[in-house]
Amino acid sequence: MDYNDSKKRFKLYKAGKAWLIAGTVFLTLIGANLAANADSTTTDTGNNSVQNTQTVPNNQDITSADADQNNVTPTSSKADDKNQTETTKGTDETVNEPINGDNNAVESNSTTTIDDISSKSDKDKDDVTTTAQADSNNQNSTSLNTDNINKDKNVSTETSTNNHDDSVKSDSSTPTDNAKPDGWNADHTQYTQDGQLVTGVQNIDGTYYDFDENHNIIKNNYVQSQWGSWYMFGDDGRVVSGVTSWAGSYYYFDPYTYLRVDNNYVQSQWGSWYMFGDDGRIVSGVTQWAGTYYDFDPNTYLRVDNNYVQSQWGDWYMFGDNGQIATKVIPWSGTYYYFDPLTYLRVDNNYVQSQWGTWYMFGNDGRIVVGLADWTGAKYYFDPSTYLKVTNAWENVGYGSAYFDGNGQMDSINLFHQWYSQLNQGMPEGCEGASLQIAASVLGRYYNLADIYNTIGYGWNLTPYNGFYGNPWGGSSYKVQTVFASAMANKLAGMVSGIQDLTGAGVGTVIDELRNGHAVVTWANIDWNLYNQNDFHVMSIVGYSNGQFLISDPYAYSQKEYWIPTSTWAYVNANTQAVGWNTPRSMNLVIN
């Protein structure tokens, strides 16, 4: 350097985390300080909040008709080049290069700075940081600002003309009519700053815009910034925040960092809440989040609360008041249901323990059971008020009075029925029909005795296998006047629905029928012994308790009912014979 032409003094100033030495040249000829102050090019960040540009209208929910979720292909309009520097021409322009490889270097005299956040992934969920703090690795800026945006410009302050080639020096005689004025061009597609068209993300007019390598504004696209982070720019080119429609779906961009929000449940700018998945797209259907599952309506994308809905793979699940998938006992639609804690599926026809320890029965439709329930081959009764199993107590079960033992299983049953007399109806030989009347009354059915025999058919030309042999109104015969169970069931099938031949049934079968509310018509002996085969008789079994059957006998003028041991009934029913006929063993019938 020629010390005869100029004097040089040195000044320390701070840029980022490095101290720089800058020479300020004083021209001896005119004593004028020609150093350009970098403050003149500092961009005022102002308020970094933006007005979003998007197709989603305010104050209304979005619907799937507005977007196809399966068509998303984010693309970048530029490469990541954080360390690119640009040397500008002219004595009043300077170059700022990264210092010692520090990507956080900023303009020397800039009053606003942010850290380089290029180390973030494309999702960029962490906060944007600022170099205004001492430790660049622990900073918490929450928005884009001018220093990160101006990295591609890399302008620094240097006033010495001795380091520049004469060909790039400013010439006061050179016309400046062609210099571009700062600001937007006529159609608002390019922006000039410090006489140059800008590229990359820029802070302009209190918001952010992005310009491609040809200096043209980027609109309605999701692109990568010069420091690596991805941002969405709307139809007017401004950076987007909140819920935004793009590429056939909806996305959410954080209002403070402008970064895409992934795998989170957030509130939109119009107040409704939506779930956004791992790829940033709005979610519908059953979705796992925060350690549980939620369901989002495919039409509105809104969370489903307090409803039982079908998932996208076909299974049905219950979602509670807080939207979380339901487990164990859940109230819904006027009753209670139980959902398996492992599969989340509804539990049907099972006795299960609730989350508070008590046990309940749930039926074939999943509803909590009140009254009678069949389970594991037994009958139980559940209190209509508490839903709890009844034990060691008698209960009215609708068709009878039943006792439930210490395990809650039905033990004894007395069927509600009406007693009929064959004698009072003028048919001394009509015990089969009168016993059928008693059995039918348990089901609330009532038949005329004469109609029963007229339908079966009777006469001396018939046999008990195809009708009633004899005359039910009375008559003399050396053979027993009767009709067997199979013939009675066949002949009355059209008149008595559910009638069924139960020939061959044992004690257990009869008890099951009684517990199910069905009286059993049984062929036996009037004295319940086999001493006189002429005492062949038909009666009804209408109850069971403690190893005994309750017999309702129609051969009387007043109600005749009594208990006999089940063993006695089994022996007589299996061995009785009607005189004159080859009598089937263990004849019985039932009405279901």
Summary of the structure (lengths in Angstrom):
residues: 592
radius of gyration: 47.9
end to end distance: 119.3
largest distance: 161.2
contacts: 1812
relative contact order: 0.07
helix: 11%
strand: 30%
